[in-house]
């Protein structure tokens, strides 16, 4: 599949009724996880800026490595969007109060460098809300049966292992799973089998 195919599929998902429910739930989770409104937020792997649409009142800069996806993001939101790679972010040390990322880190081959970059550009005690697809969930397993699914581009078999890589740099809260999905229904869940996402939420160590 081409990048344009991926773009069209993602647009269709985000604009569907089910997709809207998922995106709103993710945005609500991020807002709650960040707590008091951070002054400057970076979204790594912003894609078409869907999360920015649901967090319109927050000061978010989106970064993505795809010019095609960034062009669509600019049409959907008036946020600042920039071209950049998760392993080499175009920002000074300590530039942001919080970093969010939705279904991105698990697609990065060199995830350890991406996590180091997140740590580098965060201010002391800066917050993170990282959401990653959970390959152990029924939802992700179902999608991976389709050879054309974008989920098959994931680089890592366990995002729980990726989550542990944040621990040397961040104090994480105990929650590991989020977003139960069955059919077209979404609900609160913290179960490895039915939660579509693994989450890493916490603060940068001093």
Backbone bond lengths (Angstrom), bond angles and torsions (degrees), N, CA, C in turn:
res aa  C-N    CA-C-N  psi(-1)  N-CA   C-N-CA  omega(-1)  CA-C   N-CA-C  phi
1 X - - - 1.466 - - 1.517 110.07 -
2 X 1.322 115.84 143.97 1.455 120.88 179.37 1.529 110.50 -84.94
3 X 1.327 115.59 167.78 1.462 120.12 177.04 1.522 111.07 -61.56
4 X 1.329 116.01 -35.40 1.469 119.92 177.83 1.527 111.36 -65.39
5 X 1.337 116.30 -35.41 1.471 120.17 175.82 1.535 110.17 -64.75
6 X 1.339 115.56 -45.14 1.469 120.06 177.77 1.524 110.48 -59.48
7 X 1.320 115.81 -42.71 1.468 120.03 179.22 1.519 111.07 -60.28
8 X 1.325 116.85 -48.59 1.455 120.28 -177.86 1.524 111.45 -63.07
9 X 1.327 116.95 -40.73 1.469 120.72 178.64 1.521 110.95 -63.54
10 X 1.330 116.08 -40.41 1.459 119.51 -179.32 1.519 111.37 -69.40
11 X 1.336 116.66 -39.22 1.472 120.19 176.34 1.524 109.81 -60.62
12 X 1.324 116.69 -45.11 1.462 120.61 -179.24 1.525 111.11 -62.34
13 X 1.341 116.22 -39.93 1.461 119.17 178.04 1.526 110.91 -64.84
14 X 1.321 117.45 -50.01 1.467 121.35 -175.61 1.526 112.35 -64.79
15 X 1.323 116.71 -28.67 1.465 120.40 -178.58 1.532 112.72 -91.97
16 X 1.334 117.71 -6.06 1.465 120.21 177.01 1.528 109.53 -77.43
17 X 1.310 116.75 161.23 1.462 120.35 179.37 1.522 111.22 -62.49
18 X 1.332 116.41 -41.49 1.463 120.09 177.60 1.526 110.52 -65.05
19 X 1.307 117.09 -45.39 1.453 121.14 179.26 1.511 112.56 -59.74
20 X 1.315 116.84 -39.83 1.465 120.80 178.35 1.521 111.11 -63.10
21 X 1.340 116.22 -39.38 1.466 119.91 178.06 1.530 110.39 -64.02
22 X 1.332 116.39 -42.20 1.465 120.85 -179.85 1.520 110.33 -64.85
23 X 1.323 116.79 -47.94 1.465 120.37 -177.49 1.522 111.46 -63.38
24 X 1.336 116.71 -39.79 1.470 119.54 178.66 1.518 110.53 -65.72
25 X 1.337 116.90 -41.85 1.466 119.94 178.78 1.524 110.62 -62.34
26 X 1.324 116.96 -41.79 1.469 120.84 178.43 1.524 111.09 -64.69
27 X 1.317 116.31 -42.79 1.468 120.37 179.00 1.524 111.16 -63.99
28 X 1.328 116.68 -42.02 1.468 120.52 178.51 1.530 110.82 -63.67
29 X 1.332 116.38 -39.07 1.460 120.99 178.46 1.530 110.28 -63.91
30 X 1.315 116.65 -44.03 1.465 121.09 178.98 1.512 110.83 -62.66
31 X 1.321 116.43 -46.35 1.466 120.15 -179.40 1.529 110.93 -58.91
32 X 1.323 116.08 -45.40 1.465 120.61 179.42 1.524 110.84 -65.39
33 X 1.336 117.15 -39.47 1.459 121.72 -177.77 1.523 112.05 -66.62
34 X 1.323 116.91 -35.81 1.466 120.75 -178.86 1.521 112.34 -76.86
35 X 1.319 116.46 -21.92 1.465 119.87 178.22 1.515 111.29 69.18
36 X 1.337 116.71 -133.53 1.464 120.34 179.90 1.519 109.30 -56.64
37 X 1.303 116.99 143.36 1.458 122.53 -169.77 1.534 112.73 -61.48
38 X 1.344 118.51 112.81 1.463 120.31 176.58 1.532 110.01 -66.78
39 X 1.334 115.38 148.98 1.466 119.36 -176.99 1.524 111.94 -70.29
40 X 1.348 117.09 -44.12 1.465 121.39 -178.00 1.528 109.44 -132.33
41 X 1.340 115.89 125.98 1.459 122.30 -176.72 1.526 109.12 -122.86
42 X 1.333 116.15 138.86 1.459 121.04 173.18 1.521 109.40 -112.68
43 X 1.333 116.10 133.56 1.468 122.13 175.05 1.527 107.59 -107.45
44 X 1.334 116.44 110.62 1.466 121.55 -179.71 1.518 109.41 -88.70
45 X 1.333 115.90 122.82 1.453 120.70 -176.61 1.518 110.55 79.20
46 X 1.308 116.19 47.96 1.474 121.08 -172.86 1.523 113.20 -68.84
47 X 1.346 117.75 -18.32 1.456 119.59 178.83 1.518 112.23 60.14
48 X 1.322 116.66 -126.35 1.470 120.94 -178.47 1.527 112.34 -89.66
49 X 1.321 117.12 11.12 1.464 120.10 177.13 1.511 114.03 76.20
50 X 1.319 117.48 26.30 1.469 120.68 -177.04 1.522 111.55 -64.88
51 X 1.334 117.72 -44.13 1.466 120.53 179.48 1.521 110.40 -63.03
52 X 1.326 116.37 -37.06 1.467 119.91 179.33 1.526 111.98 -60.86
53 X 1.319 116.83 -32.04 1.458 120.21 178.01 1.523 111.74 -64.67
54 X 1.336 116.82 -32.41 1.461 121.08 -178.38 1.528 112.65 -91.68
55 X 1.330 116.20 -8.67 1.468 121.40 177.24 1.531 108.92 -122.88
56 X 1.310 114.61 45.77 1.468 121.21 -171.40 1.526 113.02 -62.50
57 X 1.328 117.61 -24.79 1.465 120.55 -176.71 1.527 112.87 -85.05
58 X 1.333 117.63 -6.09 1.455 120.42 -178.00 1.525 111.26 -97.35
59 X 1.322 115.72 152.62 1.459 122.04 -179.80 1.530 109.18 -86.42
60 X 1.323 115.76 90.77 1.458 121.71 -174.64 1.523 110.72 -115.50
61 X 1.321 116.01 134.42 1.461 123.02 167.87 1.524 107.04 -106.41
62 X 1.324 116.73 129.49 1.456 120.50 179.16 1.513 111.13 -103.68
63 X 1.335 116.47 138.64 1.460 120.52 176.86 1.527 108.83 -128.48
64 X 1.341 115.35 139.31 1.458 120.63 -179.98 1.519 107.85 -153.45
65 X 1.342 116.27 155.21 1.460 119.68 -178.49 1.520 112.95 -91.10
66 X 1.333 117.05 0.93 1.465 120.92 -177.54 1.530 111.73 -108.80
67 X 1.329 118.71 112.21 1.476 120.51 175.44 1.522 112.06 -61.01
68 X 1.330 116.72 -32.41 1.469 121.12 -179.66 1.527 110.15 -63.99
69 X 1.336 117.04 -46.35 1.460 120.86 179.36 1.531 110.73 -69.07
70 X 1.328 117.27 -37.32 1.469 120.37 -179.88 1.528 111.91 -65.35
71 X 1.319 116.42 -35.01 1.469 119.74 177.59 1.523 110.51 -61.88
72 X 1.330 116.23 -41.54 1.467 120.43 177.01 1.515 111.12 -67.46
73 X 1.330 117.07 -38.44 1.469 120.80 178.16 1.521 110.81 -59.64
74 X 1.333 116.29 -41.54 1.458 120.37 179.22 1.517 113.41 -64.06
75 X 1.327 116.16 -27.05 1.465 119.93 177.83 1.528 111.64 -78.41
76 X 1.320 116.56 -24.39 1.459 120.93 -174.00 1.527 113.56 -95.33
77 X 1.318 117.66 -22.77 1.463 120.29 -172.53 1.517 109.65 -147.23
78 X 1.328 115.13 152.05 1.471 119.78 177.57 1.522 112.18 -93.72
79 X 1.333 116.99 14.73 1.460 120.61 176.89 1.528 110.21 -70.26
80 X 1.327 115.69 169.32 1.455 121.72 176.61 1.524 108.42 -86.13
81 X 1.337 116.55 126.62 1.456 121.97 178.80 1.519 109.49 -123.73
82 X 1.359 114.80 137.61 1.452 120.71 -175.69 1.523 111.07 -134.42
83 X 1.324 115.36 150.11 1.447 121.85 174.75 1.526 109.12 -79.52
84 X 1.333 117.28 131.34 1.454 119.53 -179.88 1.513 111.55 -175.66
85 X 1.320 115.52 161.50 1.458 122.96 -178.37 1.518 109.48 -110.64
86 X 1.318 117.16 141.54 1.470 121.71 -176.55 1.517 112.76 -60.90
87 X 1.322 117.34 -25.19 1.464 120.12 -178.11 1.523 113.06 -94.36
88 X 1.323 117.15 -1.32 1.468 121.65 179.95 1.520 108.50 -153.82
89 X 1.325 115.37 73.82 1.466 120.69 -172.79 1.526 111.37 -78.77
90 X 1.331 117.63 137.93 1.468 122.21 -174.16 1.533 113.43 -83.31
91 X 1.350 116.70 53.89 1.459 120.50 -177.50 1.522 110.18 -139.44
92 X 1.332 115.40 153.84 1.455 121.52 177.86 1.530 110.36 -71.89
93 X 1.331 115.45 160.60 1.461 120.51 174.50 1.526 110.22 -56.56
94 X 1.321 116.26 140.70 1.457 121.15 175.24 1.518 114.82 61.64
95 X 1.332 116.50 37.37 1.473 120.43 -175.97 1.524 114.09 -84.35
96 X 1.339 118.11 -19.94 1.467 120.13 -170.91 1.526 112.17 -129.19
97 X 1.335 113.61 149.82 1.463 121.59 176.91 1.523 111.88 -85.31
98 X 1.322 116.10 -23.04 1.470 120.28 -179.34 1.516 109.63 -155.16
99 X 1.326 115.24 151.08 1.464 121.48 175.81 1.516 108.85 -130.20
100 X 1.334 115.03 132.35 1.450 121.53 175.41 1.523 108.36 -119.67
101 X 1.310 115.94 155.97 1.461 120.24 176.64 1.520 107.60 -160.11
102 X 1.321 115.62 129.24 1.465 120.96 -177.12 1.528 109.51 -119.94
103 X 1.320 116.42 116.98 1.469 124.74 177.87 1.532 111.60 46.87
104 X 1.330 114.65 59.00 1.465 120.80 179.41 1.526 112.71 -130.99
105 X 1.332 117.79 -50.71 1.464 121.40 -171.94 1.521 111.97 -58.64
106 X 1.324 117.43 -33.37 1.465 120.70 -178.82 1.531 112.37 -70.80
107 X 1.336 116.92 -10.93 1.463 121.77 176.87 1.529 112.37 -98.49
108 X 1.326 116.54 0.13 1.464 122.15 -179.06 1.520 109.19 -96.37
109 X 1.309 117.03 121.49 1.467 121.03 -178.67 1.524 110.94 -60.02
110 X 1.331 116.73 -52.46 1.462 121.51 -177.91 1.532 109.42 -93.75
111 X 1.327 115.63 69.26 1.461 120.29 -174.34 1.526 112.50 -66.04
112 X 1.341 117.35 -27.15 1.463 119.33 179.97 1.523 111.01 -64.46
113 X 1.330 116.53 -38.99 1.470 119.90 176.83 1.521 110.70 -67.13
114 X 1.341 116.64 -37.09 1.467 119.98 177.79 1.528 110.86 -62.11
115 X 1.326 116.83 -41.58 1.466 120.76 179.67 1.528 110.65 -67.63
116 X 1.325 117.12 -38.52 1.464 120.24 175.68 1.526 111.29 -62.02
117 X 1.334 116.41 -38.55 1.460 120.78 178.26 1.527 111.42 -66.21
118 X 1.320 116.22 -40.37 1.459 120.07 176.55 1.529 109.76 -59.14
119 X 1.308 116.13 -45.64 1.463 121.16 178.73 1.532 111.16 -62.55
120 X 1.328 116.75 -41.19 1.463 121.45 -176.02 1.523 112.47 -63.85
121 X 1.314 116.69 -44.23 1.469 118.76 -172.27 1.527 113.31 -89.09
122 X 1.346 116.82 -2.14 1.463 120.55 176.18 1.525 111.09 -85.94
123 X 1.315 115.98 143.58 1.460 120.99 171.98 1.531 109.70 -71.11
124 X 1.333 118.69 160.49 1.472 120.83 175.48 1.528 110.89 -53.21
125 X 1.331 115.06 132.94 1.473 123.64 -177.35 1.526 112.60 63.64
126 X 1.318 115.86 17.93 1.453 119.77 174.39 1.519 111.21 -62.19
127 X 1.326 116.55 154.61 1.465 121.63 -173.51 1.523 112.08 -101.16
128 X 1.331 115.41 150.48 1.462 121.28 172.86 1.522 110.18 -127.36
129 X 1.327 114.93 147.22 1.468 122.76 170.04 1.525 105.83 -139.35
130 X 1.321 115.33 94.88 1.460 122.62 -175.56 1.523 108.88 -107.10
131 X 1.326 117.21 122.88 1.457 122.77 -179.69 1.522 108.76 -115.19
132 X 1.335 116.35 124.16 1.463 121.82 -177.86 1.518 110.63 -127.16
133 X 1.320 116.64 143.36 1.459 120.00 176.45 1.525 110.67 -58.81
134 X 1.306 115.90 141.49 1.464 122.55 -178.20 1.529 109.62 -101.43
135 X 1.348 118.55 101.25 1.470 120.94 -177.09 1.521 113.67 -62.27
136 X 1.332 118.42 -16.74 1.468 121.49 179.97 1.526 112.47 -83.65
137 X 1.328 116.96 -8.61 1.471 120.12 -176.64 1.521 111.41 -81.66
138 X 1.318 115.49 151.01 1.468 120.82 177.29 1.521 111.13 -60.02
139 X 1.331 116.57 -36.45 1.471 121.31 -178.17 1.529 111.10 -62.29
140 X 1.325 117.03 -48.69 1.466 120.47 -178.85 1.521 110.45 -69.05
141 X 1.322 117.49 -40.67 1.473 120.89 178.60 1.527 110.69 -59.50
142 X 1.326 116.69 -40.60 1.467 120.91 179.56 1.526 110.32 -61.05
143 X 1.340 116.29 -45.97 1.467 119.75 -177.94 1.521 111.64 -67.87
144 X 1.324 117.48 -33.98 1.461 119.85 -177.05 1.532 112.34 -72.04
145 X 1.321 117.10 -14.44 1.464 120.25 174.86 1.527 111.15 -68.44
146 X 1.327 116.08 -22.98 1.466 121.75 177.18 1.526 108.98 -86.86
147 X 1.318 117.38 113.70 1.464 121.01 -176.47 1.522 112.81 -59.18
148 X 1.316 116.85 -25.59 1.459 120.74 -177.97 1.534 112.49 -85.30
149 X 1.321 117.03 -5.22 1.463 120.47 -176.09 1.526 111.02 -68.47
150 X 1.320 114.56 137.83 1.465 121.40 176.05 1.526 110.90 -60.95
151 X 1.322 117.30 -26.30 1.467 121.16 -179.42 1.530 111.90 -58.25
152 X 1.330 116.77 -26.94 1.458 120.19 -179.31 1.523 112.87 -72.25
153 X 1.310 117.10 -4.80 1.464 120.89 176.33 1.533 112.08 -88.65
154 X 1.330 116.31 -1.23 1.460 119.69 176.23 1.518 109.98 -58.88
155 X 1.333 116.34 140.73 1.455 121.42 -176.14 1.528 113.06 -93.44
156 X 1.337 118.11 -11.84 1.459 120.39 -170.01 1.526 110.90 -133.61
157 X 1.330 115.60 140.34 1.460 121.39 -175.96 1.520 112.90 -79.48
158 X 1.331 117.35 -23.65 1.461 120.43 -177.99 1.521 110.70 -136.16
159 X 1.326 116.29 114.38 1.464 118.70 176.39 1.524 111.27 -81.48
160 X 1.338 117.53 -11.78 1.467 119.17 170.52 1.527 110.35 -64.81
161 X 1.333 115.88 -36.48 1.463 119.69 176.07 1.527 110.09 -66.65
162 X 1.330 116.99 -41.58 1.471 120.19 176.75 1.521 110.33 -60.38
163 X 1.333 116.41 -40.39 1.456 120.15 -179.69 1.524 111.09 -58.18
164 X 1.328 116.88 -39.52 1.466 120.42 -179.38 1.523 112.23 -63.29
165 X 1.316 116.81 -26.75 1.459 120.40 -178.92 1.532 112.36 -68.49
166 X 1.329 117.05 -15.40 1.462 120.41 176.60 1.530 112.00 -79.11
167 X 1.333 117.33 -20.14 1.463 121.46 -170.98 1.533 114.96 -62.50
168 X 1.332 120.85 -33.89 1.474 118.31 177.44 1.525 113.73 -65.43
169 X 1.337 116.33 -19.69 1.459 120.46 -175.28 1.522 114.01 -111.30
170 X 1.333 116.66 -22.19 1.458 120.48 -170.73 1.532 112.05 -133.59
171 X 1.324 115.48 144.71 1.455 122.16 168.98 1.522 107.05 -87.19
172 X 1.321 117.09 108.62 1.461 121.27 -176.65 1.521 110.54 -96.77
173 X 1.338 115.61 146.80 1.455 117.47 172.99 1.528 108.87 -76.89
174 X 1.303 117.20 172.60 1.465 121.09 -170.33 1.527 114.03 -74.93
175 X 1.304 117.22 -19.54 1.457 118.66 -175.47 1.529 111.43 -68.09
176 X 1.350 116.01 132.75 1.459 121.01 -178.37 1.526 113.35 -116.28
177 X 1.339 117.34 -23.05 1.455 120.12 -173.53 1.531 111.20 -128.61
178 X 1.341 114.71 153.55 1.464 120.67 -179.57 1.528 109.23 -155.60
179 X 1.313 115.63 153.23 1.459 125.64 170.29 1.524 113.54 73.64
180 X 1.327 114.83 80.13 1.450 119.74 172.59 1.517 110.25 -70.47
181 X 1.335 116.22 136.51 1.464 120.97 179.29 1.522 109.47 -135.32
182 X 1.324 115.41 127.82 1.463 122.55 170.70 1.521 107.78 -137.55
183 X 1.327 115.58 116.81 1.456 118.75 -174.66 1.513 110.30 62.16
184 X 1.326 116.25 -126.07 1.460 121.26 177.78 1.524 111.99 -101.92
185 X 1.329 116.37 13.93 1.457 120.79 -179.22 1.528 109.93 -101.92
186 X 1.325 115.90 138.35 1.454 120.71 174.08 1.525 108.46 -120.69
187 X 1.325 115.56 148.95 1.458 119.28 -174.88 1.526 108.90 -159.59
188 X 1.324 116.30 167.18 1.457 122.49 178.57 1.525 109.31 -69.69
189 X 1.336 116.15 129.54 1.468 119.52 -179.77 1.516 109.70 -158.55
190 X 1.325 115.42 146.23 1.464 121.58 174.98 1.526 108.74 -131.75
191 X 1.313 115.23 46.42 1.455 122.93 -175.11 1.523 109.55 -118.89
192 X 1.339 117.12 130.48 1.463 121.12 -174.39 1.523 112.72 -60.49
193 X 1.313 117.62 -32.04 1.464 121.13 -175.53 1.524 112.69 -77.38
194 X 1.332 117.47 -35.57 1.462 119.25 -173.66 1.529 114.06 -111.73
195 X 1.324 118.16 -7.58 1.466 120.49 179.13 1.526 109.60 -88.07
196 X 1.302 116.24 123.17 1.462 121.09 -173.96 1.521 113.27 -73.97
197 X 1.335 117.18 -16.62 1.456 120.35 -173.94 1.524 112.90 -126.82
198 X 1.323 115.37 142.64 1.462 123.37 165.08 1.523 106.55 -99.09
199 X 1.340 116.91 136.19 1.461 119.42 -175.15 1.531 110.99 -123.23
200 X 1.320 114.23 146.16 1.473 122.02 172.61 1.530 106.76 -126.13
201 X 1.320 115.50 105.79 1.465 121.85 -176.41 1.521 108.50 -123.75
202 X 1.314 116.81 131.32 1.459 119.02 179.53 1.511 113.01 171.92
203 X 1.354 114.97 -157.95 1.456 121.52 -177.18 1.524 110.78 -128.09
204 X 1.313 114.58 150.82 1.454 120.96 177.34 1.522 110.14 -65.50
205 X 1.333 115.61 135.93 1.464 119.97 177.32 1.528 110.28 -69.00
206 X 1.315 116.38 149.50 1.466 119.83 178.84 1.517 110.37 -84.05
